[in-house]
Amino acid sequence: MPESIEKLHFGSEGDTFVVTSTDLAALTALAVLLHSVFHSRELLSHYIQTANPRFLDR
């Protein structure tokens, strides 16, 4: 979702993944995407392999 990266603010709270935004549409799109990825190892693998490395902690 590179088109929404400026609208989403990522962080963590303890061991919890946190995303905040004032843009409800961007948050909803991320929620739908994360839900589909959570249920598909193939899709998760695809997104990890094609992600922009600057957004991944390695």
Buried (B, 14 or more C-beta within 10 A) or exposed (E): EEEBEEBBEEEEEEEEEEEEBEEEEBBEBBEEBBEEBEEEEEEBEEBEEEEEEEEEEE
